[in-house]
Amino acid sequence: MKALFIGRFQPFHNGHLKAIKYLSNKYDELIIGIGSSQYSNTIDNPFSSDERMLMIKESLKQENLTNYKIILIPDINNPPKWVDHVLSITSDFDVVVSNNDFTKKLFLEKGFKIKQTPLFNKKEYSGRVIRKRISENEIWDNLVPNHCVKIIKKIKGDKRIKELNS
């Protein structure tokens, strides 16, 4: 059985990693959809799709996870047609896994099975919280996988976030 798991991964954090590890034990293959893939260098989407893909791949490699593929899902800003848009990119899945109410609603309306993952420390494992901590010079690197910390620092993503928020 194949599952579709969509997120923005801005940045990829430990909550995402825990969810993917959980899902990789439940499904034969996990399709990881990088949502809003065309956006980068903004307050809400500071990382490019290539940077996010690298964060995910390096983190999953470190965990020896291989039963996944990554797809890019650009926004079309048209909720009634969004699921069809996703299906035009990948239609080879049995279930959609999401904790996002809007994503669940849109896929349910099209007749898809929806599953959720447990929430892993949602108060801290949140892209918004991590970006805020980075911009305010607070401790954040314990909230993302080690390889993501290295990537963020190498590409000066922490500096980028601070500049975007100044």
Long-range contacts (C-beta under 8 A, 24 or more apart in sequence): 1-27, 1-28, 1-94, 1-95, 2-27, 2-28, 2-29, 2-30, 2-31, 2-92, 2-93, 2-94, 2-95, 3-27, 3-29, 3-30, 3-31, 3-93, 3-94, 3-95, 3-96, 3-97, 3-115, 4-31, 4-33, 4-86, 4-90, 4-93, 4-95, 4-96, 4-97, 5-30, 5-31, 5-32, 5-33, 5-97, 5-98, 6-32, 6-33, 6-35, 6-73, 6-86, 6-96, 6-98, 6-100, 6-103, 7-32, 7-33, 7-34, 7-35, 8-34, 8-35, 8-36, 8-45, 8-52, 8-127, 9-34, 9-47, 9-52, 9-55, 9-56, 9-127, 10-44, 10-45, 10-46, 10-47, 10-52, 10-127, 10-131, 11-47, 11-52, 11-55, 11-127, 11-130, 11-131, 11-144, 11-148, 11-152, 11-157, 12-52, 12-55, 12-56, 12-59, 12-144, 12-145, 12-148, 13-125, 13-126, 13-127, 13-130, 13-143, 13-144, 13-145, 13-148, 14-120, 14-121, 14-125, 14-143, 14-144, 14-145, 15-119, 15-120, 15-121, 15-122, 15-125, 15-126, 16-56, 16-125, 17-59, 17-60, 17-63, 17-145, 18-120, 18-125, 19-97, 19-117, 19-118, 19-120, 20-60, 20-65, 20-68, 21-63, 21-65, 22-117, 22-118, 23-97, 23-117, 24-65, 24-67, 24-68, 27-67, 27-95, 28-67, 29-67, 29-68, 29-69, 30-67, 30-68, 30-69, 31-68, 31-69, 31-70, 31-71, 31-90, 31-92, 31-93, 32-56, 32-68, 32-69, 32-70, 32-71, 33-70, 33-71, 33-72, 33-73, 33-86, 33-89, 33-90, 34-70, 34-71, 34-72, 34-73, 35-73, 35-75, 36-73, 36-74, 36-75, 37-72, 37-73, 37-74, 37-75, 38-74, 38-75, 39-75, 41-160, 41-164, 42-164, 43-131, 43-164, 43-165, 44-128, 46-131, 46-157, 46-160, 46-161, 46-164, 47-157, 51-151, 51-155, 51-157, 54-151, 55-144, 55-145, 55-147, 55-148, 55-151, 55-152, 58-145, 58-147, 58-148, 58-151, 59-145, 59-147, 59-148, 61-147, 62-145, 62-146, 62-147, 79-106, 82-106, 83-107, 83-109, 83-110, 83-112, 84-110, 131-161, 131-165, 134-158, 134-161, 134-162, 135-161, 135-162, 135-164, 135-165, 137-162
